[in-house]
């Protein structure tokens, strides 16, 4: 619980640094911190770490597909919004 709290504090702290929010590393940093929190919750609070290997594969396979899809959509619509924003 303490580690999850520290990661949350780091996320909130990063949000309150205006120069960091304006940088290109802000969103990837928050995504990485959120992913670390997700992994910690799944591994320890949902006890996936101690389950059979098949359950881990059945959980992480679709998760990787979903994360890849979300990141691809972020790149796709991020470039689209940059072009549309430049036209206005």
C-alpha positions as CSV (number, residue, x, y, z in Angstrom):
1,X,0.0,0.0,0.0
2,X,2.9,2.4,0.8
3,X,4.4,1.9,-2.7
4,X,1.1,2.6,-4.4
5,X,0.7,5.7,-2.3
6,X,4.2,6.9,-3.2
7,X,3.5,6.3,-6.9
8,X,0.3,8.3,-6.6
9,X,2.1,11.1,-4.9
10,X,4.7,11.2,-7.7
11,X,1.9,11.3,-10.3
12,X,0.1,14.2,-8.6
13,X,3.4,16.0,-7.9
14,X,4.4,15.7,-11.6
15,X,1.0,17.3,-12.5
16,X,1.8,20.4,-10.5
17,X,5.1,21.2,-12.3
18,X,4.1,23.4,-15.2
19,X,7.3,23.0,-17.2
20,X,6.9,19.2,-16.9
21,X,3.3,19.2,-17.9
22,X,4.2,21.2,-21.1
23,X,7.0,18.8,-22.0
24,X,6.7,15.7,-24.2
25,X,7.6,13.4,-21.4
26,X,4.6,14.2,-19.3
27,X,2.1,11.7,-20.8
28,X,4.5,8.8,-21.1
29,X,5.6,9.3,-17.5
30,X,2.0,9.2,-16.3
31,X,1.3,6.1,-18.4
32,X,4.3,4.3,-17.1
33,X,3.5,5.2,-13.5
34,X,-0.1,4.0,-14.0
35,X,1.1,0.8,-15.6
36,X,3.4,0.1,-12.6
37,X,0.5,0.7,-10.2
38,X,-1.7,-1.6,-12.2
39,X,0.9,-4.4,-12.2
40,X,1.4,-4.1,-8.5
41,X,-2.3,-4.3,-7.8
42,X,-2.8,-7.3,-10.1
43,X,0.2,-9.2,-8.9
44,X,-0.3,-8.7,-5.1
45,X,-3.8,-7.7,-4.4
46,X,-5.4,-10.0,-7.0
47,X,-2.8,-12.7,-6.1
48,X,-2.0,-13.3,-9.8
49,X,1.7,-13.7,-8.8
50,X,0.9,-16.9,-7.0
51,X,-1.6,-18.4,-9.4
52,X,-0.9,-21.0,-12.1
53,X,1.0,-19.8,-15.1
54,X,-2.0,-20.3,-17.4
55,X,-4.0,-17.7,-15.6
56,X,-1.2,-15.2,-15.9
57,X,-1.0,-15.8,-19.7
58,X,-4.8,-15.6,-20.0
59,X,-4.7,-12.3,-18.2
60,X,-1.6,-10.6,-19.7
61,X,-2.2,-11.7,-23.3
62,X,-5.4,-9.7,-23.8
63,X,-4.0,-6.9,-21.7
64,X,-1.0,-6.5,-24.0
65,X,-3.3,-6.4,-27.0
66,X,-5.5,-3.8,-25.4
67,X,-2.5,-1.6,-24.4
68,X,-1.0,-1.8,-27.9
69,X,-4.4,-0.8,-29.4
70,X,-4.7,2.2,-27.0
71,X,-1.2,3.4,-27.7
72,X,-1.7,3.0,-31.4
73,X,-4.9,5.0,-31.2
74,X,-3.2,7.7,-29.1
75,X,-0.5,8.1,-31.8
76,X,-3.1,8.0,-34.6
77,X,-5.4,10.7,-33.1
78,X,-2.5,12.7,-31.6
79,X,-1.1,13.3,-35.1
80,X,-4.6,14.0,-36.5
81,X,-5.4,16.6,-33.8
82,X,-2.0,18.3,-34.3
83,X,-2.8,18.7,-38.0
84,X,-6.3,19.9,-37.3
85,X,-5.1,22.3,-34.7
86,X,-2.6,23.8,-37.1
87,X,-5.3,24.5,-39.6
88,X,-7.4,26.6,-37.3
